[in-house]
């Protein structure tokens, strides 16, 4: 969700030909993603424990992957 929003705002900067808007967007989203990675992930791990850590192992942080899960392959065959 965050990656999509960042791309959307960068697109607005390109459409309006505004380098300052693009710079501000990149700067703010860098700060947001650093906050998520350095602070929020620790809080979620403390709050939800092993369940969150398992979710974190299965889910990429920034760029989604589109490969099938092994468990899904058994269901559709």
Phi and psi in degrees as GROMACS dihedral restraints (atoms count N, CA, C in turn):
[ dihedral_restraints ]
;  ai    aj    ak    al  type     phi  dphi    fc
    3     4     5     6     1   -65.3    20    10
    4     5     6     7     1   -40.1    20    10
    6     7     8     9     1   -64.0    20    10
    7     8     9    10     1   -43.4    20    10
    9    10    11    12     1   -62.3    20    10
   10    11    12    13     1   -41.0    20    10
   12    13    14    15     1   -65.7    20    10
   13    14    15    16     1   -41.6    20    10
   15    16    17    18     1   -62.2    20    10
   16    17    18    19     1   -42.0    20    10
   18    19    20    21     1   -65.1    20    10
   19    20    21    22     1   -39.6    20    10
   21    22    23    24     1   -59.5    20    10
   22    23    24    25     1   -49.5    20    10
   24    25    26    27     1   -66.3    20    10
   25    26    27    28     1   -35.4    20    10
   27    28    29    30     1   -64.2    20    10
   28    29    30    31     1   -37.3    20    10
   30    31    32    33     1   -62.6    20    10
   31    32    33    34     1   -40.3    20    10
   33    34    35    36     1   -60.7    20    10
   34    35    36    37     1   -40.9    20    10
   36    37    38    39     1   -62.7    20    10
   37    38    39    40     1   -37.5    20    10
   39    40    41    42     1   -70.4    20    10
   40    41    42    43     1   -44.7    20    10
   42    43    44    45     1   -60.2    20    10
   43    44    45    46     1   -43.9    20    10
   45    46    47    48     1   -87.5    20    10
   46    47    48    49     1     3.2    20    10
   48    49    50    51     1    51.4    20    10
   49    50    51    52     1    52.8    20    10
   51    52    53    54     1  -122.0    20    10
   52    53    54    55     1    95.4    20    10
   54    55    56    57     1   -60.5    20    10
   55    56    57    58     1   -34.3    20    10
   57    58    59    60     1   -66.8    20    10
   58    59    60    61     1   -38.1    20    10
   60    61    62    63     1   -64.5    20    10
   61    62    63    64     1   -41.6    20    10
   63    64    65    66     1   -65.7    20    10
   64    65    66    67     1   -41.1    20    10
   66    67    68    69     1   -63.2    20    10
   67    68    69    70     1   -45.8    20    10
   69    70    71    72     1   -62.2    20    10
   70    71    72    73     1   -41.4    20    10
   72    73    74    75     1   -61.0    20    10
   73    74    75    76     1   -48.3    20    10
   75    76    77    78     1   -62.3    20    10
   76    77    78    79     1   -43.2    20    10
   78    79    80    81     1   -62.1    20    10
   79    80    81    82     1   -49.3    20    10
   81    82    83    84     1   -66.5    20    10
   82    83    84    85     1   -41.8    20    10
   84    85    86    87     1   -69.8    20    10
   85    86    87    88     1   -30.0    20    10
   87    88    89    90     1   -63.3    20    10
   88    89    90    91     1   -43.7    20    10
   90    91    92    93     1   -62.5    20    10
   91    92    93    94     1   -44.1    20    10
   93    94    95    96     1   -61.5    20    10
   94    95    96    97     1   -46.0    20    10
   96    97    98    99     1   -67.9    20    10
   97    98    99   100     1   -34.9    20    10
   99   100   101   102     1   -64.0    20    10
  100   101   102   103     1   -41.0    20    10
  102   103   104   105     1   -60.8    20    10
  103   104   105   106     1   -47.0    20    10
  105   106   107   108     1   -59.8    20    10
  106   107   108   109     1   -44.9    20    10
  108   109   110   111     1   -72.6    20    10
  109   110   111   112     1   -42.9    20    10
  111   112   113   114     1   -88.5    20    10
  112   113   114   115     1   -31.4    20    10
  114   115   116   117     1  -111.4    20    10
  115   116   117   118     1   -54.5    20    10
  117   118   119   120     1   -65.9    20    10
  118   119   120   121     1   -37.0    20    10
  120   121   122   123     1   -62.9    20    10
  121   122   123   124     1   -37.2    20    10
  123   124   125   126     1   -65.8    20    10
  124   125   126   127     1   -40.8    20    10
  126   127   128   129     1   -65.0    20    10
  127   128   129   130     1   -41.3    20    10
  129   130   131   132     1   -66.8    20    10
  130   131   132   133     1   -39.2    20    10
  132   133   134   135     1   -63.8    20    10
  133   134   135   136     1   -39.9    20    10
  135   136   137   138     1   -68.6    20    10
  136   137   138   139     1   -37.6    20    10
  138   139   140   141     1   -76.4    20    10
  139   140   141   142     1   -43.2    20    10
  141   142   143   144     1  -108.4    20    10
  142   143   144   145     1    -9.4    20    10
  144   145   146   147     1    64.3    20    10
  145   146   147   148     1  -135.8    20    10
  147   148   149   150     1   -62.3    20    10
  148   149   150   151     1   -32.5    20    10
  150   151   152   153     1   -60.8    20    10
  151   152   153   154     1   -42.9    20    10
  153   154   155   156     1   -69.5    20    10
  154   155   156   157     1   -40.0    20    10
  156   157   158   159     1   -62.4    20    10
  157   158   159   160     1   -37.4    20    10
  159   160   161   162     1   -66.8    20    10
  160   161   162   163     1   -42.0    20    10
  162   163   164   165     1   -60.1    20    10
  163   164   165   166     1   -42.8    20    10
  165   166   167   168     1   -64.5    20    10
  166   167   168   169     1   -36.0    20    10
  168   169   170   171     1   -67.6    20    10
  169   170   171   172     1   -34.9    20    10
  171   172   173   174     1   -85.1    20    10
  172   173   174   175     1   -19.3    20    10
  174   175   176   177     1  -115.6    20    10
  175   176   177   178     1   126.9    20    10
  177   178   179   180     1   -68.7    20    10
  178   179   180   181     1   152.3    20    10
  180   181   182   183     1   -73.6    20    10
  181   182   183   184     1   -49.9    20    10
  183   184   185   186     1  -118.0    20    10
  184   185   186   187     1   -49.5    20    10
  186   187   188   189     1  -104.6    20    10
  187   188   189   190     1   119.0    20    10
  189   190   191   192     1   -70.3    20    10
  190   191   192   193     1   152.3    20    10
  192   193   194   195     1  -107.2    20    10
  193   194   195   196     1   151.5    20    10
  195   196   197   198     1  -117.8    20    10
  196   197   198   199     1    29.0    20    10
  198   199   200   201     1   -91.4    20    10
  199   200   201   202     1   153.6    20    10
  201   202   203   204     1   -75.0    20    10
  202   203   204   205     1   147.0    20    10
  204   205   206   207     1   -76.3    20    10
  205   206   207   208     1   150.3    20    10
  207   208   209   210     1   -60.8    20    10
  208   209   210   211     1   -38.3    20    10
  210   211   212   213     1   -66.7    20    10
  211   212   213   214     1   -29.6    20    10
  213   214   215   216     1   -72.5    20    10
  214   215   216   217     1   -31.1    20    10
  216   217   218   219     1   -61.8    20    10
  217   218   219   220     1   -37.4    20    10
  219   220   221   222     1   -67.8    20    10
  220   221   222   223     1   -33.2    20    10
  222   223   224   225     1   -71.8    20    10
  223   224   225   226     1   -39.5    20    10
  225   226   227   228     1   -90.4    20    10
  226   227   228   229     1    -4.0    20    10
